[in-house]
Amino acid sequence: MNLFSCQERACRHQEFCDYGKSPKACPKCGCKRYKIIFDFKGVNNVAENNPRWSASMGCSPEEIPLFQKLYPESEYHPETGDLLIKNRSHKKFEMKRRGFNEF
């Protein structure tokens, strides 16, 4: 399911549509500038692997050797020092090791 929004300032109509049934124009004003503003496709895939870089749990590039000694299984970006987070459970593991809390 997608959330579509009319880009015409006077209209700003929004509606939900199923996949494959994308409207070509706004049903309210007929404007052709009708865009997807939110895609719900990824909401159900939260538990799957979704690798990303975390700057907040990373370090400076000069401190990477020290952090690799403190947290041996962790991977850091060599140029930025950001921590590689592989998925949600890995993020929770790394946060717990570092004493971080998620609100």
C-alpha positions in Angstrom: 0.0 0.0 0.0 1.2 3.5 -0.9 0.2 6.9 0.3 -0.2 9.3 -2.6 -0.3 13.1 -2.4 -1.4 15.8 -4.9 1.4 18.4 -5.3 -0.9 21.2 -6.3 -0.9 23.8 -3.5 -4.6 24.5 -3.6 -5.6 20.8 -3.4 -3.1 18.7 -1.4 -5.4 15.7 -1.6 -4.0 12.4 -0.1 -5.2 8.8 -0.4 -4.0 5.3 0.1 -3.7 2.9 -3.0 -2.8 -0.7 -3.4 0.4 -1.7 -5.3 -0.1 -1.7 -9.0 -3.1 0.7 -8.8 -1.2 3.9 -8.8 -3.4 6.8 -9.9 -2.1 8.9 -12.8 -3.8 12.1 -11.7 -5.4 13.5 -8.6 -9.1 12.3 -8.4 -10.0 15.6 -6.7 -8.5 18.3 -8.9 -7.1 16.3 -11.9 -3.5 17.5 -11.4 -0.9 15.2 -13.0 1.6 16.0 -10.2 0.5 13.1 -8.0 3.4 11.5 -6.1 4.0 8.6 -3.6 4.9 10.2 -0.3 5.1 7.0 1.7 5.7 3.4 0.7 4.5 0.8 3.2 6.3 -2.1 1.4 9.3 -2.0 3.8 7.3 -2.0 7.0 7.0 -5.8 7.2 10.7 -6.4 6.4 12.1 -4.9 9.7 13.5 -8.2 11.0 15.4 -9.0 7.8 19.0 -8.1 7.2 19.3 -4.3 6.6 22.9 -3.4 6.8 23.7 0.3 7.6 26.4 2.5 9.1 26.0 4.0 12.6 27.9 7.2 13.3 26.6 7.4 16.9 28.2 4.0 17.8 31.3 4.6 15.7 34.5 6.3 16.4 37.0 8.6 14.7 39.2 6.8 12.1 42.3 7.2 14.3 40.5 5.3 17.2 39.5 2.2 15.1 42.4 0.0 16.3 41.5 0.8 20.0 37.8 0.1 19.4 38.6 -3.1 17.6 40.4 -4.3 20.7 37.5 -3.2 23.0 34.8 -4.7 20.7 36.6 -7.5 18.6 33.6 -8.6 16.5 32.7 -5.0 15.4 33.4 -3.7 11.9 34.2 -0.1 11.3 34.2 2.0 8.1 38.0 2.7 7.4 37.4 6.3 6.3 34.7 7.5 8.7 34.9 5.2 11.7 31.2 4.4 11.5 30.1 1.1 12.9 28.5 -1.5 10.6 25.1 -2.6 11.8 24.0 -5.8 10.1 20.3 -6.0 11.3 18.1 -5.1 14.2 19.3 -7.8 16.6 23.0 -6.9 15.8 22.1 -3.2 16.6 20.6 -4.2 20.0 23.7 -6.4 20.7 26.1 -3.5 19.9 24.1 -1.0 22.0 24.0 -3.3 25.0 27.8 -3.8 24.8 28.4 -0.1 24.8 25.9 0.7 27.5 23.5 2.6 25.2 19.8 2.7 25.7 17.2 3.1 22.9 14.2 5.2 23.6 
